[in-house]
């Protein structure tokens, strides 16, 4: 009885595993890379969105630029806000700040005009604010750039998963 049960479980397990497709997300398979080469991104509305767009173009194409006639179009919208990370100031007027960036995106197939997928991703970065105005502006800009870079990594992975389905 025990051998029969073991054999049934083995056959059942093999049949389930046969239906699975496991592929590494960051693999360099030709199918995923060629599909990412055919993704165009709509123009940006502000600086953070432009940084995100530029990084995605580089990640999709490997530095070759945008395709002239893309098969897919990625629509992006980024909203960001800065706020205090701590209630109290640190020493010498330094305060910890938090910059939150929220990217909303949708991927559209240009042939069928159908939206393949969409998502909303949030990234939080931190920076220090001092009594110097220029240093504060530069620190905020660096935080925005870090957030855009992290969002680009996430959206690239999401896009690769969407177009290889």
Phi and psi restraints in degrees (value plus and minus 20) as a CYANA .aco file:
   2 UNK   PHI     -85.3   -45.3
   2 UNK   PSI     -59.4   -19.4
   3 UNK   PHI     -87.4   -47.4
   3 UNK   PSI     -56.8   -16.8
   4 UNK   PHI     -86.8   -46.8
   4 UNK   PSI     -64.0   -24.0
   5 UNK   PHI     -82.2   -42.2
   5 UNK   PSI     -61.7   -21.7
   6 UNK   PHI     -84.2   -44.2
   6 UNK   PSI     -61.3   -21.3
   7 UNK   PHI     -85.8   -45.8
   7 UNK   PSI     -61.4   -21.4
   8 UNK   PHI     -84.2   -44.2
   8 UNK   PSI     -63.9   -23.9
   9 UNK   PHI     -83.3   -43.3
   9 UNK   PSI     -58.9   -18.9
  10 UNK   PHI     -84.7   -44.7
  10 UNK   PSI     -66.0   -26.0
  11 UNK   PHI     -83.8   -43.8
  11 UNK   PSI     -62.8   -22.8
  12 UNK   PHI     -82.9   -42.9
  12 UNK   PSI     -64.5   -24.5
  13 UNK   PHI     -82.7   -42.7
  13 UNK   PSI     -62.6   -22.6
  14 UNK   PHI     -86.5   -46.5
  14 UNK   PSI     -59.7   -19.7
  15 UNK   PHI     -87.0   -47.0
  15 UNK   PSI     -54.5   -14.5
  16 UNK   PHI     -89.8   -49.8
  16 UNK   PSI     -64.3   -24.3
  17 UNK   PHI     -85.6   -45.6
  17 UNK   PSI     -48.2    -8.2
  18 UNK   PHI     -84.3   -44.3
  18 UNK   PSI     -50.7   -10.7
  19 UNK   PHI    -101.2   -61.2
  19 UNK   PSI     -32.9     7.1
  20 UNK   PHI    -101.9   -61.9
  20 UNK   PSI     125.0   165.0
  21 UNK   PHI    -142.3  -102.3
  21 UNK   PSI      94.5   134.5
  22 UNK   PHI    -135.4   -95.4
  22 UNK   PSI      98.0   138.0
  23 UNK   PHI    -149.7  -109.7
  23 UNK   PSI     118.0   158.0
  24 UNK   PHI     -83.7   -43.7
  24 UNK   PSI     113.2   153.2
  25 UNK   PHI     -85.9   -45.9
  25 UNK   PSI     -58.0   -18.0
  26 UNK   PHI    -118.8   -78.8
  26 UNK   PSI      -0.5    39.5
  27 UNK   PHI     -89.7   -49.7
  27 UNK   PSI     140.2   180.2
  28 UNK   PHI    -123.3   -83.3
  28 UNK   PSI      27.8    67.8
  29 UNK   PHI     -88.7   -48.7
  29 UNK   PSI     126.1   166.1
  30 UNK   PHI     -83.1   -43.1
  30 UNK   PSI     -53.8   -13.8
  31 UNK   PHI     -84.6   -44.6
  31 UNK   PSI     -66.6   -26.6
  32 UNK   PHI     -87.3   -47.3
  32 UNK   PSI     -65.5   -25.5
  33 UNK   PHI     -83.4   -43.4
  33 UNK   PSI     -61.3   -21.3
  34 UNK   PHI     -88.9   -48.9
  34 UNK   PSI     -53.7   -13.7
  35 UNK   PHI     -91.0   -51.0
  35 UNK   PSI     -57.5   -17.5
  36 UNK   PHI     -85.9   -45.9
  36 UNK   PSI     -50.4   -10.4
  37 UNK   PHI     -84.5   -44.5
  37 UNK   PSI     -41.4    -1.4
  38 UNK   PHI    -122.5   -82.5
  38 UNK   PSI       5.1    45.1
  39 UNK   PHI    -124.1   -84.1
  39 UNK   PSI     102.5   142.5
  40 UNK   PHI    -121.0   -81.0
  40 UNK   PSI     134.2   174.2
  41 UNK   PHI    -143.9  -103.9
  41 UNK   PSI     111.3   151.3
  42 UNK   PHI     -83.9   -43.9
  42 UNK   PSI     134.9   174.9
  43 UNK   PHI     -79.4   -39.4
  43 UNK   PSI     132.5   172.5
  44 UNK   PHI    -107.8   -67.8
  44 UNK   PSI     137.3   177.3
  45 UNK   PHI    -122.0   -82.0
  45 UNK   PSI     -43.8    -3.8
  46 UNK   PHI    -164.8  -124.8
  46 UNK   PSI    -198.9  -158.9
  47 UNK   PHI     -85.8   -45.8
  47 UNK   PSI     -65.2   -25.2
  48 UNK   PHI     -84.3   -44.3
  48 UNK   PSI     -62.1   -22.1
  49 UNK   PHI     -83.6   -43.6
  49 UNK   PSI     -56.3   -16.3
  50 UNK   PHI     -87.0   -47.0
  50 UNK   PSI     -60.9   -20.9
  51 UNK   PHI     -82.2   -42.2
  51 UNK   PSI     -64.6   -24.6
  52 UNK   PHI     -81.2   -41.2
  52 UNK   PSI     -66.0   -26.0
  53 UNK   PHI     -79.9   -39.9
  53 UNK   PSI     -66.4   -26.4
  54 UNK   PHI     -82.0   -42.0
  54 UNK   PSI     -61.6   -21.6
  55 UNK   PHI     -87.8   -47.8
  55 UNK   PSI     -58.4   -18.4
  56 UNK   PHI     -86.1   -46.1
  56 UNK   PSI     -61.5   -21.5
  57 UNK   PHI     -78.7   -38.7
  57 UNK   PSI     -64.5   -24.5
  58 UNK   PHI     -84.8   -44.8
  58 UNK   PSI     -61.9   -21.9
  59 UNK   PHI     -87.8   -47.8
  59 UNK   PSI     -59.2   -19.2
  60 UNK   PHI     -89.2   -49.2
  60 UNK   PSI     -60.4   -20.4
  61 UNK   PHI    -123.2   -83.2
  61 UNK   PSI     -28.6    11.4
  62 UNK   PHI      49.6    89.6
  62 UNK   PSI       5.9    45.9
  63 UNK   PHI      76.1   116.1
  63 UNK   PSI     -15.9    24.1
  64 UNK   PHI    -106.6   -66.6
  64 UNK   PSI     -29.1    10.9
  65 UNK   PHI      74.1   114.1
  65 UNK   PSI    -196.9  -156.9
  66 UNK   PHI    -100.3   -60.3
  66 UNK   PSI     129.8   169.8
  67 UNK   PHI     -92.6   -52.6
  67 UNK   PSI     128.3   168.3
  68 UNK   PHI     -89.5   -49.5
  68 UNK   PSI     -59.9   -19.9
  69 UNK   PHI    -149.3  -109.3
  69 UNK   PSI      63.7   103.7
  70 UNK   PHI     -91.5   -51.5
  70 UNK   PSI     127.1   167.1
  71 UNK   PHI    -100.7   -60.7
  71 UNK   PSI     -45.9    -5.9
  72 UNK   PHI    -149.3  -109.3
  72 UNK   PSI     131.7   171.7
  73 UNK   PHI    -147.3  -107.3
  73 UNK   PSI     111.7   151.7
  74 UNK   PHI    -124.2   -84.2
  74 UNK   PSI     100.2   140.2
  75 UNK   PHI    -117.0   -77.0
  75 UNK   PSI     107.4   147.4
  76 UNK   PHI    -140.5  -100.5
  76 UNK   PSI     126.5   166.5
  77 UNK   PHI    -164.4  -124.4
  77 UNK   PSI     108.5   148.5
  78 UNK   PHI    -143.0  -103.0
  78 UNK   PSI     112.8   152.8
  79 UNK   PHI    -144.1  -104.1
  79 UNK   PSI     115.5   155.5
  80 UNK   PHI    -153.5  -113.5
  80 UNK   PSI     134.8   174.8
  81 UNK   PHI    -171.2  -131.2
  81 UNK   PSI     127.5   167.5
  82 UNK   PHI    -132.5   -92.5
  82 UNK   PSI     122.0   162.0
  83 UNK   PHI    -172.0  -132.0
  83 UNK   PSI     146.1   186.1
  84 UNK   PHI     -90.9   -50.9
  84 UNK   PSI     116.7   156.7
  85 UNK   PHI    -108.7   -68.7
  85 UNK   PSI     -47.3    -7.3
  86 UNK   PHI    -144.1  -104.1
  86 UNK   PSI     134.9   174.9
  87 UNK   PHI     -97.4   -57.4
  87 UNK   PSI     -49.2    -9.2
  88 UNK   PHI    -130.9   -90.9
  88 UNK   PSI     132.3   172.3
  89 UNK   PHI     -95.2   -55.2
  89 UNK   PSI     129.8   169.8
  90 UNK   PHI    -101.7   -61.7
  90 UNK   PSI    -191.4  -151.4
  91 UNK   PHI     -86.5   -46.5
  91 UNK   PSI     129.8   169.8
  92 UNK   PHI      38.3    78.3
  92 UNK   PSI      16.6    56.6
  93 UNK   PHI      56.3    96.3
  93 UNK   PSI      -7.9    32.1
  94 UNK   PHI    -108.5   -68.5
  94 UNK   PSI     111.2   151.2
  95 UNK   PHI    -143.3  -103.3
  95 UNK   PSI     125.6   165.6
  96 UNK   PHI    -104.5   -64.5
  96 UNK   PSI     112.3   152.3
  97 UNK   PHI    -139.0   -99.0
  97 UNK   PSI     134.8   174.8
  98 UNK   PHI    -142.2  -102.2
  98 UNK   PSI     111.2   151.2
  99 UNK   PHI    -133.7   -93.7
  99 UNK   PSI     102.4   142.4
 100 UNK   PHI    -129.5   -89.5
 100 UNK   PSI     110.4   150.4
 101 UNK   PHI    -141.0  -101.0
 101 UNK   PSI     110.4   150.4
 102 UNK   PHI    -138.1   -98.1
 102 UNK   PSI      99.3   139.3
 103 UNK   PHI    -128.1   -88.1
 103 UNK   PSI     108.4   148.4
 104 UNK   PHI    -132.3   -92.3
 104 UNK   PSI     112.2   152.2
 105 UNK   PHI    -164.1  -124.1
 105 UNK   PSI     137.9   177.9
 106 UNK   PHI    -164.3  -124.3
 106 UNK   PSI     122.0   162.0
 107 UNK   PHI    -129.2   -89.2
 107 UNK   PSI     104.4   144.4
 108 UNK   PHI    -136.9   -96.9
 108 UNK   PSI     115.9   155.9
 109 UNK   PHI    -100.9   -60.9
 109 UNK   PSI     100.4   140.4
 110 UNK   PHI     -92.2   -52.2
 110 UNK   PSI     -41.2    -1.2
 111 UNK   PHI     -96.1   -56.1
 111 UNK   PSI     -66.4   -26.4
 112 UNK   PHI    -117.3   -77.3
 112 UNK   PSI     -29.2    10.8
 113 UNK   PHI      41.8    81.8
 113 UNK   PSI      -2.0    38.0
 114 UNK   PHI    -112.8   -72.8
 114 UNK   PSI     121.0   161.0
 115 UNK   PHI    -101.1   -61.1
 115 UNK   PSI      97.9   137.9
 116 UNK   PHI     -95.1   -55.1
 116 UNK   PSI     -59.1   -19.1
 117 UNK   PHI    -191.0  -151.0
 117 UNK   PSI     143.6   183.6
 118 UNK   PHI    -168.9  -128.9
 118 UNK   PSI     146.3   186.3
 119 UNK   PHI    -185.5  -145.5
 119 UNK   PSI     151.7   191.7
 120 UNK   PHI    -159.4  -119.4
 120 UNK   PSI     101.0   141.0
 121 UNK   PHI    -143.5  -103.5
 121 UNK   PSI     121.4   161.4
 122 UNK   PHI    -141.8  -101.8
 122 UNK   PSI     116.5   156.5
 123 UNK   PHI    -150.5  -110.5
 123 UNK   PSI     120.3   160.3
 124 UNK   PHI    -141.9  -101.9
 124 UNK   PSI     109.9   149.9
 125 UNK   PHI    -144.6  -104.6
 125 UNK   PSI     140.7   180.7
 126 UNK   PHI    -143.0  -103.0
 126 UNK   PSI     132.2   172.2
 127 UNK   PHI    -174.5  -134.5
 127 UNK   PSI     144.3   184.3
 128 UNK   PHI    -119.6   -79.6
 128 UNK   PSI     121.1   161.1
 129 UNK   PHI    -134.1   -94.1
 129 UNK   PSI     110.3   150.3
 130 UNK   PHI    -133.6   -93.6
 130 UNK   PSI    -184.7  -144.7
 131 UNK   PHI    -108.1   -68.1
 131 UNK   PSI     -21.4    18.6
 132 UNK   PHI    -117.7   -77.7
 132 UNK   PSI     102.1   142.1
 133 UNK   PHI     -83.9   -43.9
 133 UNK   PSI     -65.2   -25.2
 134 UNK   PHI     -82.9   -42.9
 134 UNK   PSI     -62.5   -22.5
 135 UNK   PHI     -82.3   -42.3
 135 UNK   PSI     -56.6   -16.6
 136 UNK   PHI     -86.2   -46.2
 136 UNK   PSI     -64.0   -24.0
 137 UNK   PHI     -83.9   -43.9
 137 UNK   PSI     -61.3   -21.3
 138 UNK   PHI     -87.7   -47.7
 138 UNK   PSI     -60.0   -20.0
 139 UNK   PHI     -84.3   -44.3
 139 UNK   PSI     -60.6   -20.6
 140 UNK   PHI     -84.6   -44.6
 140 UNK   PSI     -63.3   -23.3
 141 UNK   PHI     -82.4   -42.4
 141 UNK   PSI     -61.7   -21.7
 142 UNK   PHI     -83.0   -43.0
 142 UNK   PSI     -59.4   -19.4
 143 UNK   PHI     -85.1   -45.1
 143 UNK   PSI     -60.3   -20.3
 144 UNK   PHI     -82.3   -42.3
 144 UNK   PSI     -62.4   -22.4
 145 UNK   PHI     -85.1   -45.1
 145 UNK   PSI     -60.6   -20.6
 146 UNK   PHI     -83.8   -43.8
 146 UNK   PSI     -62.4   -22.4
 147 UNK   PHI     -83.4   -43.4
 147 UNK   PSI     -62.5   -22.5
 148 UNK   PHI     -83.0   -43.0
 148 UNK   PSI     -59.5   -19.5
 149 UNK   PHI     -84.4   -44.4
 149 UNK   PSI     -61.9   -21.9
 150 UNK   PHI     -87.5   -47.5
 150 UNK   PSI     -60.8   -20.8
 151 UNK   PHI     -82.8   -42.8
 151 UNK   PSI     -58.2   -18.2
 152 UNK   PHI     -81.4   -41.4
 152 UNK   PSI     -62.8   -22.8
 153 UNK   PHI     -80.8   -40.8
 153 UNK   PSI     -65.0   -25.0
 154 UNK   PHI     -87.2   -47.2
 154 UNK   PSI     -66.3   -26.3
 155 UNK   PHI     -88.6   -48.6
 155 UNK   PSI     -54.3   -14.3
 156 UNK   PHI     -82.2   -42.2
 156 UNK   PSI     -64.4   -24.4
 157 UNK   PHI     -84.2   -44.2
 157 UNK   PSI     -62.3   -22.3
 158 UNK   PHI     -83.0   -43.0
 158 UNK   PSI     -63.2   -23.2
 159 UNK   PHI     -84.8   -44.8
 159 UNK   PSI     -62.9   -22.9
 160 UNK   PHI     -80.2   -40.2
 160 UNK   PSI     -60.4   -20.4
 161 UNK   PHI     -87.4   -47.4
 161 UNK   PSI     -57.7   -17.7
 162 UNK   PHI     -88.9   -48.9
 162 UNK   PSI     -61.9   -21.9
 163 UNK   PHI    -103.8   -63.8
 163 UNK   PSI     -28.5    11.5
 164 UNK   PHI    -120.9   -80.9
 164 UNK   PSI     -12.6    27.4
